[in-house]
Amino acid sequence: MKKVITLLALFCLLISCERKEPNFSEEMIEKLVFEDNGLPPYYLRLDLYVLTDNNEIHQTNNNELMFFYKKYYSKEFKSFNEFLNASLNADFIFDKKLLKNNANYLTSFKLNPKMEKEYSSLGFNKFLEKYSKSSSRKDELEFNKSNLNSDEYSAFKYFLYVNKYDVSSDCYLGIDYIRKRKDSFN
């Protein structure tokens, strides 16, 4: 009887452990998939990030990911939806050589050590607070990028990304807005 109770307790403990929530929900992935008529979804302008086999992070979008899926990964994944899920939820590592040979305008980078240390020591909320300010837009913040170089800027945007925030740019005003990912998909 003690063995049964011990096994039940262990089972309950295992199923009650906190599971990491994916970076993109199934509904978000569906909205990133190209429509049946071949037209890109509205979310084409969203910055996405994937990991490479040389420990770099590659900034991309769903259009570029569709290209890589069709050209290199369609045999490995049943659908573009499945490929997006694996790519965006960090289960899949890209071959850097393929990205280098085919990605013409998007960047790859390594995390800036200064930003990585700051992010670790401050925690995400204080890190976000340090590099943002209130915005006149509802439920958004403005990114205060004046004191960052391009490596630090890329790292900051990546840390936002992994914490389920997105950045959108207003090129006319020169302002980057920060919002929760769930708000980006509403």
HURA-V85461 format. One record per pair of residues at least 24 apart in sequence whose C-alpha atoms are under 7 Angstrom apart, sorted by sequence separation. I is the first residue (numbers start at 0). J is the second residue. If there is no record, write none. Layout:
I,J  I,J
This chain:
31,61  141,174  142,175  141,175  142,176  141,176  142,177  140,176  141,177  49,86  114,151  139,176  140,177  49,87  139,177  140,178  48,87  111,150  139,178  49,89  52,92  111,151  114,154  138,178  51,92  52,93  50,92  51,93  52,94  53,95  50,93  51,94  52,95  111,154  51,95  110,154  59,105  32,79  58,105  32,80  58,106  57,106  58,107  57,107  29,80  56,107  57,108  28,80  55,107  56,108  55,108  56,109  55,109  28,83  28,84  23,87  22,87  23,88  22,88  21,88  22,161  22,163  27,184
